[in-house]
Amino acid sequence: DDDDDDDDDDDEDVDGPDPLCWNVQPDAKDNHVIAKRAGIRPGALSVQTISEKIKMCSDFQSNNSCKDETFAVTAVFNQTVPIHREAYSSFILQFLVLVFVLGGLSVLRGDALRLVLGPLKRMLKIIARYANDPLADNDARKKAGLHHDDNSRDFETMRGQKADELGNYETEQLITAISKITDLLRKCWGVAGADIISSNLARGEGASLTNVVNPCIPGKNVYALFGFAAISGFDKHLRALGGEVMILINDVASVLHTEVYRWGFEDSGQCNKNLGSSFLMVYRIGDVKEVKEKLRKATNVVFSATDSQSDARSSFRESSTRRRKKYGLANVPQMGGAKLAASKLRRRLGRLVSANVVTLSLASLPGINAFTDRALIGMLKSFASMCRDRKLLAWKNDFRLGAGVGAFFVDMIFGMDAGWAVEGAVGSDYKIDATYLSPHVNMASRMMSACKQYGVTILLSQAVEELLSSAARSKLRHLDTVTVKGSTLKQRIFTYDARRLGVDYFLFDRTDEQADLDSDRYNSNIFNSDQDLISMRQHVSDKFYDLFAKGRDQYLEGNWPASIKTLSAAIDEMVQYSLDEGYYKYELEEIRSRIMDRGGLESEDEVLRSDLGDHPSQALINYMEREGGVAPRGWMGYRPLSSK
């Protein structure tokens, strides 16, 4: 017993579970018992059994019989540490796989964004911008981030190519193609085609872009200033230059479009189309709805102040009436009716605002004077810039045009009118043109053509003159009162005296930045301060102006004999004044040389009057002399211009 107690004490001192022995192969229940006693998880046990059959013979049996006995050894292993190591390794492996998968997806997402999604998004932005504003230029798109953004720089970095190359990736090529197509649409269709572009590119709420292009949409009534510009003697240039005449036209268009766009109020100046040697320029005021809204706002602003003043005067009259009654002066008449007159004028302007497109007056629009001044300046600046543009001056040395003596120069004529037009597309599904249909467009063309009859650079209709500021109108000259072919409207026509001879326009050359700054700083005093505008009419003196006005009035009144004498004196005054001031120093030498080459067939005075005299005065004299020098019976003070 004592020994047994000692054994028990020894067993209690041993750490870990008591050993477990069995004489048969353990089952699952035994594994759980072992795991429980060992303090480990049952799944961490690994059982290995080795068995062998041995033939056993007994010496104690009489018959010495033998039989086979199976002996087995079973070992139970604790696999906790290997399992922990394997689980840790599996976790690390799965984590690394996750990291690599996420990294790969991030790389793929970046490539997809850079190569597919980003370019597609930019394509949609380009289309959406042109749908909202078809006239947006490249600078506007760059500011909006639609031309060269981060994705574009990524492309350039990846492929290491120059910015002006087409691009190696299909999506980049698509963006380039879409940008070029939209630019071509804007340049080809201009303002008149803006609605066509918008209607076919815009997508309404819940709608999708249509597959079929519908260019033939209804037009809209708009108000605008219309200007025509043409190259004089174009038929001769065409025969001389052949295919190279396109280069000449493009050189002219480059100068003309730049100045028209620069001086147009808030980018309103646009070139609509080129008709061979002539260009149609449009200064768009707005559609009928916009113009009527501007008139309504202007009316409200004006009469809100009038009502306030009328209320103040009414209050004063009430207090004055009480005082007058107090002193017995109630029957004495007093001034009044201002508020009633303002109300009547308000109703009159209200009827004007609601008038139809033909009768609506543009002169009452706020800011129309500055708008028209800038349009006129754009035409005059185009003339001045063409006189000093190096590309155009280089054509003087072309033997086909100047016979090798530098006698050629690009001569331009301009015409302007103001009014309404229908803006839209004309054509069919096969071919369309975005244009303006209106008698005012035709009138601008007639004004341009009439420049050749009067020998002037620019002609303005009476509608344009009425919209100019007082400073601009003071520089215009009323030439004649006429009706043009295709119209019965009697109107006065005006010119801004502009000459190339005797003026060195290079002295007043400005950089593009300076010219843009001049445009931004416009005020009506520019007609008295700008060197181009002053110099081009330096040959007009006050004395000549008075003589011409007198002769013109005599002509319109029907006193033609006196008018011929007065206008002839005006021509002599212009020639003499220009020579005295020394404006034609170099031109005078050329004229005298030409007279000598012709063998003195013409006198110097005749050539000077022809080249340096006032051409409108001579045109009126020629007309009166063709009619016999006496006003016809029934003369109404105007004449028709028969030629276009």
Stockholm file with secondary structure:
# STOCKHOLM 1.0

chainA/1-644         DDDDDDDDDDDEDVDGPDPLCWNVQPDAKDNHVIAKRAGIRPGALSVQTISEKIKMCSDFQSNNSCKDETFAVTAVFNQTVPIHREAYSSFILQFLVLVFVLGGLSVLRGDALRLVLGPLKRMLKIIARYANDPLADNDARKKAGLHHDDNSRDFETMRGQKADELGNYETEQLITAISKITDLLRKCWGVAGADIISSNLARGEGASLTNVVNPCIPGKNVYALFGFAAISGFDKHLRALGGEVMILINDVASVLHTEVYRWGFEDSGQCNKNLGSSFLMVYRIGDVKEVKEKLRKATNVVFSATDSQSDARSSFRESSTRRRKKYGLANVPQMGGAKLAASKLRRRLGRLVSANVVTLSLASLPGINAFTDRALIGMLKSFASMCRDRKLLAWKNDFRLGAGVGAFFVDMIFGMDAGWAVEGAVGSDYKIDATYLSPHVNMASRMMSACKQYGVTILLSQAVEELLSSAARSKLRHLDTVTVKGSTLKQRIFTYDARRLGVDYFLFDRTDEQADLDSDRYNSNIFNSDQDLISMRQHVSDKFYDLFAKGRDQYLEGNWPASIKTLSAAIDEMVQYSLDEGYYKYELEEIRSRIMDRGGLESEDEVLRSDLGDHPSQALINYMEREGGVAPRGWMGYRPLSSK
#=GR chainA/1-644 SS CHHHHHHHHHHHHSCSCCCCCCSSCCCHHHHHHHHHHHTSCGGGEEEEEEEEEEEEECSSSTTCCEEEEEEEEEEEEECHHHHHHHHHHHHHHHHHHHHHHHHHHHHHHHHHIIIIIHHHHHHHHHHHHHHHCTTCCHHHHHHTTSSSCHHHHHHHHHHTCCTTSCCSSHHHHHHHHHHHHHHHHHHHHTTTTHHHHHHHHCCCTTCCCCSSCCCCCCCEEEEEEEEEEEETTHHHHHHHHGGGHHHHHHHHHHHHHHHHHHHSGGGCEEEEEEETTEEEEEEEEEEHHHHHHHHHHHHHHHHHHHHHHHHHHHHHHHHHHHHHHHTTCTTSCCCCCHHHHHHHHHHHHHHHHTSCTTTCCSTTSTTHHHHHHHHHHHHHHHHHHHTTCHHHHGGGGCHHHHTTTTCCCCCEEEEEEEEEEEEEEEECSSCEEEEEECHHHHHHHHHHHHHHHHTCSEEECHHHHTTSCHHHHTTCEEEEEEEETTCCCCEEEEECCCCSTTCCGGGGCCCHHHHHHHHHTCCTTHHHHCHHHHHTTTTCCHHHHHHHHHHHHHHHHTCHHHHHHHHHHHHHHHHHHHHHHTTTHHHHHHHHHHHHHTTTCSCHHHHHHHHHSCHHHHHHHHHHHHTTSSCCTTCCSCEEECCC
#=GC SS_cons         CHHHHHHHHHHHHSCSCCCCCCSSCCCHHHHHHHHHHHTSCGGGEEEEEEEEEEEEECSSSTTCCEEEEEEEEEEEEECHHHHHHHHHHHHHHHHHHHHHHHHHHHHHHHHHIIIIIHHHHHHHHHHHHHHHCTTCCHHHHHHTTSSSCHHHHHHHHHHTCCTTSCCSSHHHHHHHHHHHHHHHHHHHHTTTTHHHHHHHHCCCTTCCCCSSCCCCCCCEEEEEEEEEEEETTHHHHHHHHGGGHHHHHHHHHHHHHHHHHHHSGGGCEEEEEEETTEEEEEEEEEEHHHHHHHHHHHHHHHHHHHHHHHHHHHHHHHHHHHHHHHTTCTTSCCCCCHHHHHHHHHHHHHHHHTSCTTTCCSTTSTTHHHHHHHHHHHHHHHHHHHTTCHHHHGGGGCHHHHTTTTCCCCCEEEEEEEEEEEEEEEECSSCEEEEEECHHHHHHHHHHHHHHHHTCSEEECHHHHTTSCHHHHTTCEEEEEEEETTCCCCEEEEECCCCSTTCCGGGGCCCHHHHHHHHHTCCTTHHHHCHHHHHTTTTCCHHHHHHHHHHHHHHHHTCHHHHHHHHHHHHHHHHHHHHHHTTTHHHHHHHHHHHHHTTTCSCHHHHHHHHHSCHHHHHHHHHHHHTTSSCCTTCCSCEEECCC
//
